[in-house]
Amino acid sequence: MLQVFTAVGLTGYLSLRNGQKAVNDVSSQLRQEMSDRINLQVLNYLEKPYIAGEVIVAAAQEGQLDLTDVNKLERTFWRLISQDAVEYLQIGLADGTGITVDKSKDGIISRVGSKEIFPQRQAYRLDDRGQRIALIKTEANFDPRTRPWYKTTQKAGKPTWTSQPYLSQLTKLATISLSLPIYDNNRVLLGIQNSNFRIGKIYTFLSELKVGQTGQTFIIDRAGNLIASSTIEKPYIIDPKQKDLQQIPAVKSESSVISATAQAILDRFGNFNAITQSQQLDFMLANQNYFVQVSAIKDERGIDWLSVIVVPESDFMAQINANTRTTILLCLGALGLATILGIYTSLWITRPILKLQKASEAIASGNLDQTVTVKGINELEALANSFNQMAGKLQNSFTELEIRVEERTAELTIAKEAADNANQAKSDFLANMSHELRTPLNGILGYAQILNRSKVIPEKERHGVNIIHQCGAHLLTLINDILDLSKIEARKLELTSKAIHFPSFLQGVVEICRVRSDQKDINFIYQPDPNLPIGIETDEKRLRQVLLNLLGNAIKFTDNGSVTLKVEVIESNAKISLPRLKFQVIDTGVGIASDQVNKLFQAFEQVGDRKRQSEGTGLGLAISQRIVELMGGKIQVESQLGIGSNFYFEVTLPISTDWAQKSSVKDGRTIIGYEGRSRHILIVDDRWENRSVLVNLLEPLGFIFTEAENGQEGLEKAREKLPDLVITDLAMPVMDGFEMLKQLRKLEDTKHLRVIVSSASVAEIDQQKSLDVGGDDFLTKPVDAEELLTLMAKHLQLTWKYNTTELSKSDSEVSTKEIIPPSAAELQILLELAQDGMVMELIETTEEIGQKNASYQPFVREVVQLAKQFKTEKIETLIQQYLTNI
């Protein structure tokens, strides 16, 4: 029965759907064809006055047409009008004289305003040869220079249509005019040529155009006022006494179809200016669906209209509805007959099946002693016999299974207890061994560093001390690797995500690895995607561990060429808060044989050159692979022996838009500022990413900043600004951090400044050297926000102000500072600089605007940050959004 109902219903539904789809397809094609035809014809109408005007202007400018020869001008205009090229031609000269020739119901009329009679103008009727046959009237006062078309075109300096239709004083018809300026070779205005176009022509064309049975067409301007309609000859309000024409908004048209269509377009697009290309939509009016096509009619001289085609769905559906009704009746008849037969058949079949169902339910509930008797249908009789045999065997099997389950359960319990005891013993052993090994190692490494700083140890013994430190550090690495692997195997290793500044995190990894590559004299290439997110949430320690392991292996197995770190966004847009990132480590090293690739990620396995294998435990890649798997990815490798390798993985990491605020957390509370006066910080670092991290972390807390890109510039700005605190990098061009510290401490006016050295160098000697030459403290990169705040409180004697709001509250409860843009004129200047790619000028101008008003600072920071990443397209989009909202 269900199948019959489904088949009948599906047949009727598909019939209706196919009919509607056919209607939609035919309607869409018809609307598009009609729209193209209307647009082409209207533009053709409007092109004729322009062509005629261009011919006259070109002839005048080339000296072929004497503008002072009224008779020749009259003859030329008569010829163009008599050939139906145009209906109205006029020239107004700079001295106030002019001539007008137009076609009316009384024939062709010439109106001449010569120097002899100026400011009067005389009207003549012309015969079929262009000769004057009668003086009709003399107008007392006519000066073309006072007319709107003359003034508008004189100001525009180019061909221009009137902005809206007007009532022609000669023909009393709705008209638009096109005016072209006439210049001499020195760009001196000689006069204005003016041509009229009577909008009634468009009505005639539209009224003769058939769109379906009852479809309508009309044209509106961008303000929504009617220009022409296929059903309304004069869609205007004309006041003969005032000699004025008033346009009618389409939404207020006397035609219900036109007004409803215009309102539907507004509801869909918001305003008529939003339509830049052909659009299709539909709407309901009086319980009837209407199809609409809207297209733009636009030229280069000021015409900007919309053509609208509206066709009721009923024009297409009449025959289809009749066919659908017939199909439904046939389906209902077939459904009734099939229903009667189905009910009878189902009763005959379901009775024995119900018996089998009851017996099955009894067996399912545990009552296995069941038998079923069925007569009348051979197939069901055979099924009942099979069911009875199955019930008997099932009862026997169930008894045997219970015995086996009890035996296996006892065995598994014993095995589980043994495995748990062994695993606990291994964990206890590793924990104890970690403590026992780390305690003496701490003493060994500590005194090795103390001895290395001693000035009385000879060079030979110092070399031995360095070997002790290196061996101890290597042993500590082995212990850490084994403990990490043990945690992973015990499933005790968990990722702890936090918000970080992604570019500076990557830059810190790059700086660490570049030191290693420089020691081997190979190129280190860093290729970040320009669309990398600024803030992400991840386990910073574990992600750094994976990248350093992959890059360390690449550097270790590469003797010539380069090692490349490439980070790109493969899935990201404005609506995705979880971008998918791809990390690649590419080297030109020794490569890996294809038969050894499968061993790469196994614990304690090492492949490649045996001379290099002694440098590790064979655990690094195994641990890295499992960390990446916890992040939802997998490390993959492509390698060719003797050519190089490419290790890569993809992970999805959440975007953090408030990483700076989350980083300003200390002792479980969010720092929002500090007590006392504003403190001035000088940041010296050649990498903008590192400077950006510090600025974004500290600026919301109320600090004032000055930035410098090298030691020389930092020294100059330190002397000029005398900041409260200097935070400096070590490795910089022009002058490094060591030299800058020496100079600061030598100068009388800067030797008192407090200096925190922040570097990615992990070498103890670099850290100690930076303190010896004048640093007050050392901060390791990547910067830990809590450690930074602790050092600043220490050296600036700060008392922090905390937010009383609990950290567990949702982001929606945290208020954010509203971005206030500058004025439209200033936004336009910034937009032009961004479009021209003038990044440095853009940054300088933005900062100057920010100094005018403190409320602009959030806007300034956003633009400057994008500019420093050379994301000019994003800056253009941002500024255009603000311009639109002003």
Helices and strands as residue ranges (DSSP letters): H 2-61, H 70-82, E 88-93, E 98-104, E 107-113, E 121-126, E 132-139, G 144-146, H 148-156, E 160-161, E 166-167, E 174-183, E 189-198, H 200-208, E 216-221, E 226-229, E 236-239, E 244-247, G 250-252, H 256-269, G 272-274, E 279-285, E 288-298, E 304-312, H 314-364, H 378-453, H 459-489, E 498-501, H 502-519, E 523-528, E 535-538, H 540-556, E 562-571, E 580-587, G 594-599, H 610-613, H 620-630, E 636-640, E 644-652, H 659-663, E 665-666, E 669-674, E 680-684, H 688-698, G 699-701, E 704-708, H 711-721, E 725-728, H 737-746, E 754-759, H 764-772, E 777-780, H 785-796, E 800-803, G 811-813, H 824-835, H 839-852, G 854-856, H 857-868, H 872-885
